Amino acid sequence: MQKNNKRLLLTGGCGFIGHHFVEHILKNTEWDIVILDRLNYASNGFDRLRDIEAFDDKRVSVLTADFTKPIADGLKQEIGDVNYIVHMGAETHVDNSIKNPEPFVMSNVLGTMRMLDFAREIKPEKFIQFSTDEVYGPAPGEVLYKESDRHNPTNPYAATKSGAEMLAMAYANCYNVPVMITNTMNVFGERQHPEKFIPGTIKKILKGEKVIIHGNKDKTKAGTRFYIHARNVASALFWLIKTEKFIKEAKYFIGEDGLPHYRYRYNIVGELEVDNLQLAKLIYEDIKEITTEGKFDYEIVDFHSARPGHDLRYGLDGSKLKGMGYEIPKAFEESLKKTVEWFLDKKNKRWLE
């Protein structure tokens, strides 16, 4: 256990990935955590923090505030001095961004600027900008994007996350904010909102409803992703915070394309590529080991042609982080099985509602 008295500010700490990160920090350090959260629909209020017994932990402070607004003096006083800022709070649902981009621009772009402005003022040791694989756009064939590759967002959510990264890079190079950027692929785990694929699939199987699989135009091939459990993401973030050292040389380096790219960028990637039909079948097999409840029926739909902005495949290259010595603690299939078991526990089924 890390035994120094560091203090960490986490935006979006009441959310799905955020609360897993809170749990990881509490288990592995003696740090204090200040959570800044707007408590929108995806946060489930404080339920996730209560569920992991963090809400009443003396090391955790929860401040409800809209980080798209300037950080007020009173809020600054309550936050206090912090060593690290992890900016995880964001609007994340692609469908919603296609329907209405404005909340995504406000939260993901303007909100990031507010947090970077705050970082300029308090000068933390590190500012971690938590981002997504979607900024790189679709990855056809066997393409895996490296940290130095160009962005090609194909939906408003991806575009706002790309914009947030560009702001973070600008603040690093213009104002010397110590920025790290992490790009993560599809994250799953306990207490995830049922609008997401894995809990949504569990819910549909239990109810005997048809599972919708996004596929290609001919409806012959399902979309694929590199899924990763939220605990593995939390582990990688913590490893970067305590391991990676900033160096004083220029933050830009020249990539393979001959263009300047940002140095402190890291892909956090699951170890196994799985198509969504295969994933749904794995979920069903795990459910069958626990209960005879439900059935599995599916339909592959051409969602991508009808709704431009949904990409069939994403892919990130995780070799940089692995080459630095980081290894994912838990394998995909083991993590998936434990997640399914958790959702099927009687006391946890409320998270599927």
Contacts in CASP RR format, 6 or more apart in sequence:
PFRMAT RR
TARGET T0000
AUTHOR 0000-0000-0000
METHOD contacts of the structure
MODEL  1
MQKNNKRLLLTGGCGFIGHHFVEHILKNTEWDIVILDRLNYASNGFDRLR
DIEAFDDKRVSVLTADFTKPIADGLKQEIGDVNYIVHMGAETHVDNSIKN
PEPFVMSNVLGTMRMLDFAREIKPEKFIQFSTDEVYGPAPGEVLYKESDR
HNPTNPYAATKSGAEMLAMAYANCYNVPVMITNTMNVFGERQHPEKFIPG
TIKKILKGEKVIIHGNKDKTKAGTRFYIHARNVASALFWLIKTEKFIKEA
KYFIGEDGLPHYRYRYNIVGELEVDNLQLAKLIYEDIKEITTEGKFDYEI
VDFHSARPGHDLRYGLDGSKLKGMGYEIPKAFEESLKKTVEWFLDKKNKR
WLE
1 28 0 8 1.000
1 29 0 8 1.000
1 30 0 8 1.000
2 28 0 8 1.000
2 29 0 8 1.000
2 30 0 8 1.000
2 31 0 8 1.000
2 242 0 8 1.000
3 29 0 8 1.000
3 30 0 8 1.000
4 30 0 8 1.000
4 31 0 8 1.000
5 30 0 8 1.000
5 31 0 8 1.000
5 32 0 8 1.000
6 29 0 8 1.000
6 31 0 8 1.000
6 32 0 8 1.000
6 83 0 8 1.000
6 84 0 8 1.000
7 31 0 8 1.000
7 32 0 8 1.000
7 33 0 8 1.000
7 34 0 8 1.000
7 80 0 8 1.000
7 81 0 8 1.000
7 82 0 8 1.000
7 83 0 8 1.000
7 84 0 8 1.000
8 25 0 8 1.000
8 31 0 8 1.000
8 32 0 8 1.000
8 33 0 8 1.000
8 34 0 8 1.000
8 82 0 8 1.000
8 83 0 8 1.000
8 84 0 8 1.000
8 85 0 8 1.000
8 86 0 8 1.000
9 34 0 8 1.000
9 36 0 8 1.000
9 79 0 8 1.000
9 82 0 8 1.000
9 84 0 8 1.000
9 85 0 8 1.000
9 86 0 8 1.000
9 124 0 8 1.000
10 18 0 8 1.000
10 21 0 8 1.000
10 22 0 8 1.000
10 33 0 8 1.000
10 34 0 8 1.000
10 35 0 8 1.000
10 36 0 8 1.000
10 85 0 8 1.000
10 86 0 8 1.000
10 88 0 8 1.000
11 35 0 8 1.000
11 36 0 8 1.000
11 37 0 8 1.000
11 67 0 8 1.000
11 85 0 8 1.000
11 86 0 8 1.000
11 87 0 8 1.000
11 88 0 8 1.000
11 89 0 8 1.000
11 115 0 8 1.000
12 18 0 8 1.000
12 35 0 8 1.000
12 36 0 8 1.000
12 37 0 8 1.000
12 38 0 8 1.000
12 43 0 8 1.000
12 88 0 8 1.000
12 89 0 8 1.000
12 90 0 8 1.000
13 19 0 8 1.000
13 21 0 8 1.000
13 22 0 8 1.000
13 35 0 8 1.000
13 36 0 8 1.000
13 37 0 8 1.000
13 49 0 8 1.000
13 88 0 8 1.000
13 89 0 8 1.000
14 35 0 8 1.000
14 37 0 8 1.000
14 39 0 8 1.000
14 43 0 8 1.000
14 44 0 8 1.000
14 45 0 8 1.000
14 46 0 8 1.000
14 48 0 8 1.000
14 49 0 8 1.000
14 62 0 8 1.000
15 37 0 8 1.000
15 42 0 8 1.000
15 43 0 8 1.000
15 44 0 8 1.000
15 48 0 8 1.000
15 89 0 8 1.000
16 42 0 8 1.000
16 48 0 8 1.000
16 187 0 8 1.000
16 189 0 8 1.000
16 191 0 8 1.000
16 192 0 8 1.000
16 193 0 8 1.000
16 230 0 8 1.000
17 88 0 8 1.000
17 130 0 8 1.000
17 187 0 8 1.000
17 230 0 8 1.000
17 233 0 8 1.000
17 234 0 8 1.000
18 88 0 8 1.000
18 89 0 8 1.000
18 230 0 8 1.000
18 234 0 8 1.000
19 48 0 8 1.000
19 49 0 8 1.000
19 51 0 8 1.000
19 52 0 8 1.000
19 54 0 8 1.000
19 191 0 8 1.000
20 189 0 8 1.000
20 190 0 8 1.000
20 230 0 8 1.000
20 231 0 8 1.000
20 233 0 8 1.000
20 234 0 8 1.000
21 86 0 8 1.000
21 88 0 8 1.000
21 230 0 8 1.000
21 233 0 8 1.000
21 234 0 8 1.000
21 237 0 8 1.000
21 238 0 8 1.000
22 33 0 8 1.000
22 35 0 8 1.000
22 49 0 8 1.000
22 52 0 8 1.000
22 54 0 8 1.000
22 60 0 8 1.000
23 52 0 8 1.000
23 54 0 8 1.000
23 231 0 8 1.000
23 234 0 8 1.000
24 231 0 8 1.000
24 234 0 8 1.000
24 235 0 8 1.000
24 238 0 8 1.000
25 31 0 8 1.000
25 33 0 8 1.000
25 234 0 8 1.000
25 238 0 8 1.000
26 33 0 8 1.000
26 54 0 8 1.000
26 57 0 8 1.000
26 59 0 8 1.000
26 60 0 8 1.000
28 238 0 8 1.000
29 238 0 8 1.000
30 59 0 8 1.000
31 59 0 8 1.000
32 59 0 8 1.000
32 60 0 8 1.000
32 61 0 8 1.000
33 59 0 8 1.000
33 60 0 8 1.000
33 61 0 8 1.000
34 61 0 8 1.000
34 63 0 8 1.000
34 78 0 8 1.000
34 79 0 8 1.000
34 80 0 8 1.000
34 82 0 8 1.000
35 49 0 8 1.000
35 60 0 8 1.000
35 61 0 8 1.000
35 62 0 8 1.000
35 63 0 8 1.000
36 63 0 8 1.000
36 65 0 8 1.000
36 67 0 8 1.000
36 79 0 8 1.000
37 43 0 8 1.000
37 62 0 8 1.000
37 63 0 8 1.000
37 64 0 8 1.000
37 65 0 8 1.000
37 89 0 8 1.000
38 64 0 8 1.000
38 65 0 8 1.000
38 66 0 8 1.000
38 67 0 8 1.000
38 68 0 8 1.000
38 107 0 8 1.000
39 45 0 8 1.000
39 64 0 8 1.000
40 91 0 8 1.000
42 92 0 8 1.000
42 93 0 8 1.000
42 193 0 8 1.000
44 191 0 8 1.000
44 193 0 8 1.000
46 55 0 8 1.000
46 62 0 8 1.000
47 191 0 8 1.000
48 191 0 8 1.000
49 55 0 8 1.000
49 60 0 8 1.000
49 62 0 8 1.000
51 191 0 8 1.000
54 60 0 8 1.000
55 62 0 8 1.000
61 78 0 8 1.000
63 75 0 8 1.000
63 78 0 8 1.000
63 79 0 8 1.000
65 71 0 8 1.000
65 72 0 8 1.000
65 75 0 8 1.000
67 89 0 8 1.000
67 111 0 8 1.000
67 114 0 8 1.000
67 115 0 8 1.000
68 106 0 8 1.000
68 107 0 8 1.000
68 110 0 8 1.000
68 111 0 8 1.000
68 114 0 8 1.000
69 114 0 8 1.000
70 114 0 8 1.000
70 117 0 8 1.000
71 79 0 8 1.000
71 114 0 8 1.000
71 117 0 8 1.000
71 118 0 8 1.000
76 118 0 8 1.000
76 121 0 8 1.000
76 122 0 8 1.000
80 122 0 8 1.000
81 122 0 8 1.000
82 122 0 8 1.000
82 124 0 8 1.000
83 124 0 8 1.000
83 125 0 8 1.000
83 126 0 8 1.000
84 124 0 8 1.000
84 125 0 8 1.000
84 126 0 8 1.000
84 127 0 8 1.000
84 128 0 8 1.000
84 241 0 8 1.000
85 115 0 8 1.000
85 118 0 8 1.000
85 119 0 8 1.000
85 124 0 8 1.000
85 126 0 8 1.000
85 127 0 8 1.000
85 128 0 8 1.000
86 128 0 8 1.000
86 130 0 8 1.000
86 237 0 8 1.000
86 241 0 8 1.000
87 112 0 8 1.000
87 115 0 8 1.000
87 127 0 8 1.000
87 128 0 8 1.000
87 129 0 8 1.000
87 130 0 8 1.000
88 130 0 8 1.000
89 107 0 8 1.000
89 130 0 8 1.000
90 107 0 8 1.000
90 108 0 8 1.000
90 130 0 8 1.000
90 161 0 8 1.000
90 164 0 8 1.000
91 97 0 8 1.000
91 103 0 8 1.000
91 104 0 8 1.000
91 107 0 8 1.000
91 108 0 8 1.000
91 157 0 8 1.000
91 160 0 8 1.000
92 132 0 8 1.000
92 157 0 8 1.000
93 157 0 8 1.000
93 195 0 8 1.000
94 134 0 8 1.000
94 155 0 8 1.000
94 157 0 8 1.000
94 158 0 8 1.000
94 309 0 8 1.000
94 310 0 8 1.000
95 307 0 8 1.000
96 103 0 8 1.000
96 104 0 8 1.000
96 157 0 8 1.000
97 104 0 8 1.000
97 155 0 8 1.000
97 156 0 8 1.000
97 157 0 8 1.000
97 160 0 8 1.000
98 155 0 8 1.000
98 156 0 8 1.000
98 157 0 8 1.000
98 307 0 8 1.000
98 309 0 8 1.000
101 156 0 8 1.000
101 159 0 8 1.000
101 160 0 8 1.000
104 156 0 8 1.000
104 157 0 8 1.000
104 160 0 8 1.000
105 156 0 8 1.000
105 160 0 8 1.000
107 160 0 8 1.000
108 157 0 8 1.000
108 160 0 8 1.000
108 161 0 8 1.000
108 163 0 8 1.000
108 164 0 8 1.000
109 160 0 8 1.000
109 163 0 8 1.000
109 164 0 8 1.000
109 167 0 8 1.000
112 129 0 8 1.000
112 163 0 8 1.000
112 164 0 8 1.000
112 167 0 8 1.000
112 168 0 8 1.000
113 167 0 8 1.000
115 127 0 8 1.000
116 127 0 8 1.000
116 167 0 8 1.000
116 168 0 8 1.000
116 171 0 8 1.000
116 175 0 8 1.000
116 177 0 8 1.000
119 127 0 8 1.000
119 171 0 8 1.000
119 177 0 8 1.000
120 171 0 8 1.000
120 175 0 8 1.000
120 177 0 8 1.000
124 178 0 8 1.000
125 178 0 8 1.000
126 178 0 8 1.000
126 179 0 8 1.000
126 180 0 8 1.000
126 241 0 8 1.000
126 246 0 8 1.000
127 168 0 8 1.000
127 177 0 8 1.000
127 178 0 8 1.000
127 179 0 8 1.000
127 180 0 8 1.000
128 179 0 8 1.000
128 180 0 8 1.000
128 181 0 8 1.000
128 182 0 8 1.000
128 237 0 8 1.000
128 240 0 8 1.000
128 241 0 8 1.000
129 164 0 8 1.000
129 165 0 8 1.000
129 168 0 8 1.000
129 179 0 8 1.000
129 180 0 8 1.000
129 181 0 8 1.000
129 182 0 8 1.000
130 182 0 8 1.000
130 184 0 8 1.000
130 237 0 8 1.000
131 161 0 8 1.000
131 164 0 8 1.000
131 165 0 8 1.000
131 181 0 8 1.000
131 182 0 8 1.000
131 183 0 8 1.000
131 184 0 8 1.000
132 157 0 8 1.000
132 158 0 8 1.000
132 161 0 8 1.000
132 183 0 8 1.000
132 184 0 8 1.000
132 185 0 8 1.000
133 145 0 8 1.000
133 183 0 8 1.000
133 184 0 8 1.000
133 185 0 8 1.000
133 186 0 8 1.000
133 226 0 8 1.000
133 267 0 8 1.000
133 314 0 8 1.000
133 315 0 8 1.000
133 316 0 8 1.000
134 153 0 8 1.000
134 154 0 8 1.000
134 155 0 8 1.000
134 157 0 8 1.000
134 158 0 8 1.000
134 161 0 8 1.000
134 311 0 8 1.000
134 314 0 8 1.000
135 151 0 8 1.000
135 153 0 8 1.000
135 158 0 8 1.000
135 161 0 8 1.000
135 162 0 8 1.000
135 165 0 8 1.000
135 183 0 8 1.000
136 145 0 8 1.000
136 149 0 8 1.000
136 150 0 8 1.000
136 151 0 8 1.000
136 152 0 8 1.000
136 183 0 8 1.000
136 314 0 8 1.000
136 315 0 8 1.000
136 316 0 8 1.000
137 151 0 8 1.000
137 152 0 8 1.000
137 153 0 8 1.000
137 154 0 8 1.000
137 158 0 8 1.000
137 311 0 8 1.000
137 314 0 8 1.000
138 152 0 8 1.000
138 154 0 8 1.000
138 311 0 8 1.000
138 312 0 8 1.000
138 313 0 8 1.000
138 314 0 8 1.000
139 145 0 8 1.000
139 311 0 8 1.000
139 313 0 8 1.000
139 314 0 8 1.000
139 315 0 8 1.000
139 316 0 8 1.000
140 313 0 8 1.000
141 313 0 8 1.000
143 315 0 8 1.000
144 315 0 8 1.000
144 316 0 8 1.000
144 317 0 8 1.000
144 318 0 8 1.000
145 267 0 8 1.000
145 315 0 8 1.000
145 316 0 8 1.000
145 317 0 8 1.000
146 256 0 8 1.000
146 267 0 8 1.000
146 317 0 8 1.000
146 319 0 8 1.000
146 320 0 8 1.000
147 183 0 8 1.000
147 261 0 8 1.000
147 262 0 8 1.000
147 265 0 8 1.000
147 266 0 8 1.000
147 267 0 8 1.000
147 317 0 8 1.000
147 320 0 8 1.000
148 253 0 8 1.000
148 255 0 8 1.000
148 256 0 8 1.000
148 257 0 8 1.000
148 261 0 8 1.000
148 265 0 8 1.000
149 257 0 8 1.000
150 257 0 8 1.000
150 259 0 8 1.000
151 162 0 8 1.000
151 165 0 8 1.000
153 159 0 8 1.000
153 161 0 8 1.000
153 162 0 8 1.000
154 308 0 8 1.000
154 309 0 8 1.000
154 311 0 8 1.000
155 309 0 8 1.000
155 310 0 8 1.000
165 181 0 8 1.000
168 177 0 8 1.000
168 179 0 8 1.000
168 181 0 8 1.000
169 179 0 8 1.000
169 181 0 8 1.000
169 251 0 8 1.000
169 262 0 8 1.000
171 177 0 8 1.000
171 179 0 8 1.000
172 178 0 8 1.000
172 179 0 8 1.000
172 251 0 8 1.000
172 262 0 8 1.000
172 264 0 8 1.000
173 251 0 8 1.000
173 252 0 8 1.000
178 246 0 8 1.000
179 262 0 8 1.000
179 264 0 8 1.000
180 240 0 8 1.000
180 244 0 8 1.000
180 264 0 8 1.000
180 265 0 8 1.000
180 266 0 8 1.000
181 262 0 8 1.000
181 264 0 8 1.000
181 265 0 8 1.000
181 266 0 8 1.000
182 236 0 8 1.000
182 237 0 8 1.000
182 240 0 8 1.000
182 265 0 8 1.000
182 266 0 8 1.000
182 267 0 8 1.000
182 268 0 8 1.000
183 265 0 8 1.000
183 266 0 8 1.000
183 267 0 8 1.000
183 268 0 8 1.000
183 316 0 8 1.000
184 228 0 8 1.000
184 233 0 8 1.000
184 267 0 8 1.000
184 268 0 8 1.000
184 269 0 8 1.000
185 225 0 8 1.000
185 226 0 8 1.000
185 227 0 8 1.000
185 228 0 8 1.000
185 268 0 8 1.000
185 269 0 8 1.000
185 270 0 8 1.000
185 314 0 8 1.000
185 315 0 8 1.000
185 316 0 8 1.000
186 197 0 8 1.000
186 225 0 8 1.000
186 226 0 8 1.000
186 227 0 8 1.000
186 228 0 8 1.000
186 314 0 8 1.000
187 227 0 8 1.000
187 228 0 8 1.000
187 229 0 8 1.000
187 230 0 8 1.000
187 233 0 8 1.000
188 196 0 8 1.000
188 197 0 8 1.000
188 198 0 8 1.000
188 199 0 8 1.000
188 227 0 8 1.000
188 228 0 8 1.000
188 229 0 8 1.000
188 230 0 8 1.000
188 335 0 8 1.000
188 336 0 8 1.000
188 339 0 8 1.000
189 198 0 8 1.000
189 229 0 8 1.000
189 230 0 8 1.000
189 231 0 8 1.000
189 335 0 8 1.000
189 339 0 8 1.000
189 342 0 8 1.000
190 230 0 8 1.000
190 339 0 8 1.000
190 342 0 8 1.000
190 343 0 8 1.000
190 348 0 8 1.000
190 351 0 8 1.000
191 351 0 8 1.000
192 198 0 8 1.000
192 199 0 8 1.000
192 230 0 8 1.000
192 351 0 8 1.000
193 199 0 8 1.000
194 200 0 8 1.000
194 203 0 8 1.000
194 351 0 8 1.000
194 352 0 8 1.000
194 353 0 8 1.000
197 276 0 8 1.000
197 279 0 8 1.000
198 227 0 8 1.000
198 279 0 8 1.000
198 283 0 8 1.000
198 336 0 8 1.000
198 339 0 8 1.000
199 343 0 8 1.000
199 351 0 8 1.000
199 352 0 8 1.000
200 352 0 8 1.000
201 211 0 8 1.000
201 279 0 8 1.000
201 280 0 8 1.000
201 283 0 8 1.000
202 283 0 8 1.000
202 287 0 8 1.000
202 340 0 8 1.000
202 343 0 8 1.000
202 344 0 8 1.000
202 352 0 8 1.000
203 209 0 8 1.000
203 352 0 8 1.000
204 210 0 8 1.000
204 211 0 8 1.000
205 211 0 8 1.000
205 280 0 8 1.000
205 283 0 8 1.000
205 284 0 8 1.000
205 287 0 8 1.000
205 294 0 8 1.000
205 295 0 8 1.000
205 296 0 8 1.000
206 287 0 8 1.000
206 293 0 8 1.000
206 294 0 8 1.000
206 344 0 8 1.000
206 352 0 8 1.000
207 294 0 8 1.000
208 294 0 8 1.000
208 295 0 8 1.000
208 297 0 8 1.000
209 297 0 8 1.000
210 297 0 8 1.000
210 298 0 8 1.000
210 299 0 8 1.000
211 280 0 8 1.000
211 296 0 8 1.000
211 297 0 8 1.000
211 298 0 8 1.000
211 299 0 8 1.000
212 298 0 8 1.000
212 299 0 8 1.000
212 301 0 8 1.000
212 303 0 8 1.000
213 222 0 8 1.000
213 223 0 8 1.000
213 276 0 8 1.000
213 277 0 8 1.000
213 280 0 8 1.000
213 298 0 8 1.000
213 299 0 8 1.000
213 300 0 8 1.000
213 301 0 8 1.000
214 222 0 8 1.000
214 223 0 8 1.000
214 276 0 8 1.000
214 300 0 8 1.000
214 301 0 8 1.000
214 303 0 8 1.000
214 304 0 8 1.000
214 310 0 8 1.000
214 312 0 8 1.000
215 221 0 8 1.000
215 222 0 8 1.000
215 223 0 8 1.000
215 276 0 8 1.000
215 300 0 8 1.000
215 301 0 8 1.000
215 302 0 8 1.000
215 303 0 8 1.000
215 304 0 8 1.000
215 312 0 8 1.000
216 223 0 8 1.000
216 302 0 8 1.000
216 304 0 8 1.000
216 312 0 8 1.000
217 302 0 8 1.000
217 304 0 8 1.000
217 305 0 8 1.000
218 302 0 8 1.000
219 300 0 8 1.000
219 301 0 8 1.000
219 302 0 8 1.000
220 300 0 8 1.000
221 275 0 8 1.000
221 312 0 8 1.000
222 275 0 8 1.000
222 276 0 8 1.000
222 277 0 8 1.000
222 278 0 8 1.000
222 300 0 8 1.000
223 275 0 8 1.000
223 276 0 8 1.000
223 312 0 8 1.000
223 313 0 8 1.000
224 273 0 8 1.000
224 274 0 8 1.000
224 275 0 8 1.000
224 276 0 8 1.000
224 312 0 8 1.000
224 313 0 8 1.000
225 273 0 8 1.000
225 274 0 8 1.000
225 276 0 8 1.000
225 279 0 8 1.000
225 313 0 8 1.000
225 314 0 8 1.000
226 269 0 8 1.000
226 270 0 8 1.000
226 271 0 8 1.000
226 272 0 8 1.000
226 273 0 8 1.000
226 274 0 8 1.000
226 314 0 8 1.000
226 315 0 8 1.000
226 316 0 8 1.000
227 270 0 8 1.000
227 272 0 8 1.000
227 274 0 8 1.000
227 279 0 8 1.000
227 332 0 8 1.000
227 336 0 8 1.000
228 268 0 8 1.000
228 269 0 8 1.000
228 270 0 8 1.000
228 328 0 8 1.000
228 332 0 8 1.000
229 330 0 8 1.000
229 332 0 8 1.000
229 335 0 8 1.000
229 336 0 8 1.000
229 339 0 8 1.000
231 329 0 8 1.000
231 330 0 8 1.000
231 335 0 8 1.000
232 268 0 8 1.000
232 270 0 8 1.000
232 328 0 8 1.000
232 329 0 8 1.000
232 330 0 8 1.000
232 335 0 8 1.000
233 268 0 8 1.000
235 328 0 8 1.000
235 329 0 8 1.000
236 266 0 8 1.000
236 268 0 8 1.000
236 321 0 8 1.000
236 326 0 8 1.000
236 328 0 8 1.000
237 268 0 8 1.000
239 326 0 8 1.000
240 266 0 8 1.000
240 321 0 8 1.000
240 326 0 8 1.000
243 324 0 8 1.000
243 326 0 8 1.000
244 264 0 8 1.000
244 266 0 8 1.000
244 324 0 8 1.000
246 264 0 8 1.000
250 263 0 8 1.000
251 262 0 8 1.000
251 263 0 8 1.000
251 264 0 8 1.000
252 260 0 8 1.000
252 261 0 8 1.000
252 262 0 8 1.000
252 263 0 8 1.000
253 260 0 8 1.000
253 261 0 8 1.000
253 263 0 8 1.000
254 260 0 8 1.000
254 261 0 8 1.000
255 261 0 8 1.000
266 320 0 8 1.000
266 321 0 8 1.000
267 316 0 8 1.000
267 317 0 8 1.000
267 318 0 8 1.000
267 320 0 8 1.000
267 321 0 8 1.000
268 318 0 8 1.000
268 321 0 8 1.000
269 315 0 8 1.000
269 316 0 8 1.000
269 317 0 8 1.000
269 318 0 8 1.000
269 321 0 8 1.000
270 328 0 8 1.000
270 332 0 8 1.000
271 328 0 8 1.000
271 331 0 8 1.000
271 332 0 8 1.000
272 331 0 8 1.000
272 332 0 8 1.000
272 333 0 8 1.000
273 315 0 8 1.000
274 282 0 8 1.000
274 332 0 8 1.000
277 298 0 8 1.000
277 300 0 8 1.000
279 336 0 8 1.000
280 296 0 8 1.000
280 298 0 8 1.000
281 296 0 8 1.000
282 333 0 8 1.000
282 336 0 8 1.000
283 336 0 8 1.000
283 340 0 8 1.000
284 296 0 8 1.000
286 336 0 8 1.000
286 337 0 8 1.000
286 340 0 8 1.000
286 341 0 8 1.000
287 293 0 8 1.000
287 294 0 8 1.000
287 340 0 8 1.000
287 344 0 8 1.000
290 340 0 8 1.000
290 341 0 8 1.000
290 344 0 8 1.000
291 344 0 8 1.000
303 310 0 8 1.000
304 310 0 8 1.000
304 311 0 8 1.000
304 312 0 8 1.000
342 348 0 8 1.000
343 349 0 8 1.000
343 351 0 8 1.000
343 352 0 8 1.000
END
